[in-house]
């Protein structure tokens, strides 16, 4: 059985869904079939989140000249 996740789901939305699934799974009160279905959905959401983070990393690297990290000289938290 394959779970279909909306490919246009944002990272934040996918992460929120994944967190809800984890809460349900951690409760330990679900029947086996529902546990397996939620696990499969969670795995698909985790894969989507990972892809979104990879995309973000690529975008940041495009902004950095010569694939070097941007310096944080003079940067400080407010």
Secondary structure, DSSP 8 states (H G I E B T S, - for coil): ------TT--HHHHHHHHHHHHHHHHH--S-HHHHHHHHHHHHHHHHHHHHHHHHHHHHHHHHSGGG-----TT----
